[in-house]
Amino acid sequence: MNLILLGPPGAGKGTLAVRLAEHLSVLHLASGDILRTEIRNGSDLGLSVQKYMDSGQLVPDDIIIQVMIHRLTQPDCADGFILDGFPRTLPQAQALNDRLAEVNAPIDMVLYLDTDQDIIISRLAGRRFCPVCQASYNIDTMPPVETGKCDHDQADLQTRPDDNPQVIRTRLEKYTQLTEPLLDYYGSASRVARLDGNKDIDQVNIQAQQVLTKTFSSIDKP
Ligand code: AP5
């Protein structure tokens, strides 16, 4: 099964993707995570994309298309994947479409996390991550057991550099200008399911599983 998670920054794409990937036993591919790994490793790619990410701008299409299409050619993608954060522009969607047509593995469904802006802003303000294992938390909705410490390795939790109010505004503008039009692109070509992203994490997960089970009735069968 090949899925795309679409939705604004902070809608909960990464959080849902982790749960769905486990449920469906498919790979979770998050473009933001891939780029942040490059930055942490100090690679040339990381150095070239950091300025865009820190300011809330999108990384240029030619760079991200090359990174993600290359990633999708790896053998571990053959059994299905959940794309989170890619595609984000029409040229990216077209490049993905071309690549998947080559290997006859089309997108089965787009899950759109429809989430209100005030909820997004509050979630991003509360997001924390572990600099050691990259686990994600939220001080309001998904807190660690011990305040400020990662549950897995006790490292001090940090705030993502792009989760500040000014950069969040830019990210939301870019989403509206460049990413939201993908809803029409996929709406005409494939299956788009709207999920209520304002609900709590468990309820969003249940909505996603229900829509997938209904659409692909064999999904829960052994
Ligand atoms: P990326 O990392 O993809 O960031 P994003 O799209 O802005 O998405 P986020 O990771 O902020 O949010 P999310 O929807 O995954 O929410 P999350 O689950 O964490 O991209 C970062 C940057 O990389 C971009 O700005 C760009 O520069 C570059 N980039 C990446 N891909 C690119 C591309 N294709 N093209 C060009 N540039 C690209 O949840 C947020 C918080 O809310 C968490 O704290 C979580 O615990 C909590 N939460 C989640 N769901 C719920 C819920 N249902 N109820 C309550 N709390 C919840």
Residues whose N, C-alpha, C, O or C-beta is under 5 A from the ligand:
A	BS01	AP5	P8 P9 G10 A11 G12 K13 G14 T15 S31 G32 D33 Y52 M53 G56 Q57 L58 V59 I64 D84 G85 F86 P87 R88 R123 L124 G126 R127 R128 Y137 N138 T141 M142 G197 K199 D200 I201 V204
